[in-house]
Amino acid sequence: MSRFPVPKVLRRADQRVVPWRNGQGTTREVHVAPGPSPDRFAWRVSIATIDRPGPFSPYPGVDRTIMLIDGAGMILAVDGIAQRIEERFLPFGFRGESTVVCTPLGGRIHDFNVMTDRTLCSTRVAVSRLAEGETRSRPAPGSGLLACLTGKVTVAGADPIALGPWDCLLFDGREDADVTLTAVTNATLVLAAMDRRGAA
């Protein structure tokens, strides 16, 4: 039996705010998919708040994708090489073993983070924008998560689902139907689809 017959809704109000491993910031935990042991995840999606310069926590064995979702931008120094990130919704990947120092530009920023244990799975991160009133359908992604980053959308179904900023849909890999979205306002969405290592 599927864990849930339709995608599970993860509301912004229910997302837990936790400190970083190194205590230098906080992150909003959107979803953590368990790994083979209690201290190891298969994949994790979160939204971090950064308001001062500082190092990222190390995550050996993890591949990371980060994306600016609001604020003026940031400079990421990854193993001593500076990357200036000012464009919103543009995914940037790096390895969890890297030494990373983040300097926010112009005050507080928020970023969307996807982490995958590279021995267990990989991720494909894709951003889409819908204009007010636009309807778009796409196949269910298998295992993964669809996040509404800005605006409001409605997900079609017997019981339509309304998603606002930072609300998400969680897929467990058993949903076969297309996902049909209608933008109530201009909206930006991100899909983080997970591919299990060794899956057929």
Secondary structure, DSSP 8 states (H G I E B T S, - for coil): --S-SS-EEE-GGG-EEEE-TTSS-EEEEEEEEEEEETTEEEEEEEEEEE-S-EE----TTEEEEEEEEESS-EEEEETTEEEEE-STT--EEEETTS-EEEEESSS-EEEEEEEEETTTEEEEEEEEEE-TT-EEEEE--SEEEEEEEES-EEE-SSS-EEE-TT-EEEEES---SEEEEEESSSEEEEEEEEEETT--
